[in-house]
Amino acid sequence: MASLFCFNTSPKLKILLIFGIMAVFGLGVSIAIIAIGGGFASPASIFKPPTSSNLWTIGKTIHPGTALNYSLTRIGSHASPWSSLGEHSSLVNSTVAMKFVQNRGNNKDQSLWKVLLHVANATNAKITTRPNVNSDGVVMMSKQQLTNAGPIIRNFLPYYEPVESSILEIRDIALQPQYLVVGAEWNSISTEVTTIPVKVTSQENIHTKAGTFNAYVLSYTLGPKTSRIWITPDIPLPIKAEVYNNLGQLQYKYDLISYTK
């Protein structure tokens, strides 16, 4: 840069060059601040910041008739870092079917989904001594954030609670629209000694019974194992998860079996 000013450069041109360099530098700093403020660790994000098209909102792509079917194992000892849900039940090698139905009628709240749930419980001695027991329930959920919007029938609670604290636990992680880009931080877990970020760490193709998806991996390491949740832009809930506690013990895992838009 020194040699640039050593030759026949007029004072006016020097001033213009200096302002030009400062303007470019200022633009770079501004972009970097925006990227860091959004929680993006990927260097590419500085030069190509994500837009609103990269935002993922829980339940956003749900329409009347949308149905998601999962395989689910949820261990009763699970202690969620996100919320305190009381006593926990187990569902082992079970299937969970959720169908979203429009809440119709003159006196019905159109901001709510009526969610029909069917749980096929393979082995759960805590709920019942009989194997292969099915249970059906109806849950009202807000269209915004899919939060519970009504009471849960007592007999259905032992089945719904494991679903709420596994497949639906994403509600407590993504509390607002989040950027579905590598490097974006979604939340954090505070322990006695440190704060652990929960962020999008990679993008990969993942195979499920519902098909092959190009998914983003939301992950955090709490103890010896890394918990991972796979999310794809067009599906309103995660397609797969493997979550462990701070001792490395499996807390829950699920996979999408089928999906109807």
Protein Blocks (a to p, Z undefined) as FASTA:
>chain_A
ZZmmmmccdfklmmmmmmmmmmmmmmmmmmmmmmmmnopabfklmmmccdfklpccehkl
gcehiacdddddddfklccfkbcebjadddehiacdddddddedjkbcfkbccddddddd
fbdcklpmcehiacdddddddfehpiafbdcdfklmmmmmmmmmmmmmmmmmmmcccddd
ehiafbdcddfkbccddddfbdcddddfkbccddddddddehjbdcdddddfklcbdfbd
cdddfkopafbdcddfbdcZZ
